[in-house]
Amino acid sequence: MAEIAFEKFADAFHRRLDEIGYSLRVAEEKWPEIDRAMLSRAINGKTLSAGNYLLLCEYAGLDPYRYLARNPRRRVTMKTIAEQMVTPSVARETLRMRASRP
């Protein structure tokens, strides 16, 4: 499953605002669909909705795919389970077997 690396995005977004000379107040004035709370969440690495994330990337000129973090875990399927090593079965002595010995 893929997720957005919001901490990485926050660093890049903050650097981008510095590069273009925007404070949060200026960004809020220049970008009419953005509000202060959204900007604050963005620079503090908080979770944003997909729409707001894409909107901020568009306004700041950032590639949204750059902050896509893919989970490296392999998918579990019946085939991968079947390929795993299985402990061989061995005969075990039980209490009943001990009791039946002379």
N, C-alpha and C positions, 0 to 999 in steps of 0.2 A: 504494500500500500504506500502511496506517495503522500507526502505532506509538505507544507510550506515551512521552510526554515526561517521563522519570524525573527529570530535573533540576528541571523546573517542579513536578512532584509533590513532590519532596523539600522544596523551599522552602515549599510550601503545607502539607505535613504537619508540618513543624517549627513553623511559625507556629501551626497548629491545636493542637499539643501545648502550646505556650506559652499559648494562649488559655484552654485548659481546665485549665491548671496541672498538667500531667502531665510528669514526668521519664520517661526511658526505663524506669527501675525501676518507677515507679508504673503506667505503661502496661502493662508486662509482668504486673504483679499484677492489674490491673483487667480486662485482656482475656486470658482463659485460653488462647485458641488462638494467641496471639502469643508469640514468644520474642525474646530480646535481639538475636540475629543478624539476624532479619527487620527489627526496628526500626532497627538500625544501617544495614542496606542501604537502607531506605526514606529515612532522613534524609540519607544520603550520595549519593543519586541513582543507586544501583546497580540493575541489572535485577532485577525481581521476577517470579515466576511470575504468571500471570493470576489464579489463585485467591488468592494472597497479596495481590496488589495490590487486588483487589476487597474482600477481608476488611478490609484496613487502611482503605480508603475508607469502608466501612460503619461500622467502629468510630469513626473520626474524624469521620464526618458530612460527607465530601467527595464531590462528584459525580465519578465515575470518567471520565465523558465529557469533562470539562473539560480533561483532560490528554491527550486523544487528538490526536495530531499526524498530519495527513494529508499525504502526499507530493504536492506540487503538480505533479509531472511528468505530462504527458499520456501516455495509453496509446498505444502504437504499434500501428496496425492497417494492413491492406492499403490501406484508403481513405486514411489519412493519408500513407502512403508515396506513393501515386499522386498525391496533391495537391501533393507537393513539386515544386519546380522541377527540371527536368532540363536538363542542359547540351545544347544542340543539337549534333547530329553535323555535322562539317565534313569535307570531303575534305582529306587530308593528303598531303604529298609524302613518299614513302618512298625508301629507298636504291635500290630496284629501278627506280623511276621516273627517278631521276637518272641511273642507269647507262644506261638505254635512250635517253637524249637524244643527238642527234648533236653 
